[in-house]
Amino acid sequence: MNQKLVTKKNRKIRLLNEHHPSVNCKIFYQRDYLHLLIKYGLDAPDHLDEQPTPTRIPGPVQVTNLGASEAS
């Protein structure tokens, strides 16, 4: 997501909290939305299929063998 848009979104939430402290608000970024899609096994909308999956997804660790060439 464009950093300028994220900053604008954060500013709006900060102002909302200043003017209305009793209102609870949670910000969902695109990364959060994609994580929820993956977590609950839902299909991503068509316009999100072109983007790479989020990088911070909990899951099994993948082990790579760095010593691929074995001398015998």
Secondary structure, DSSP 4 states (H G I P E B T S, - for coil): --HHHHHHHHHHHHHHHHH-TT-------HHHHHHHHHHTTPPPPGGGTTSPPPS----PPPP--S------
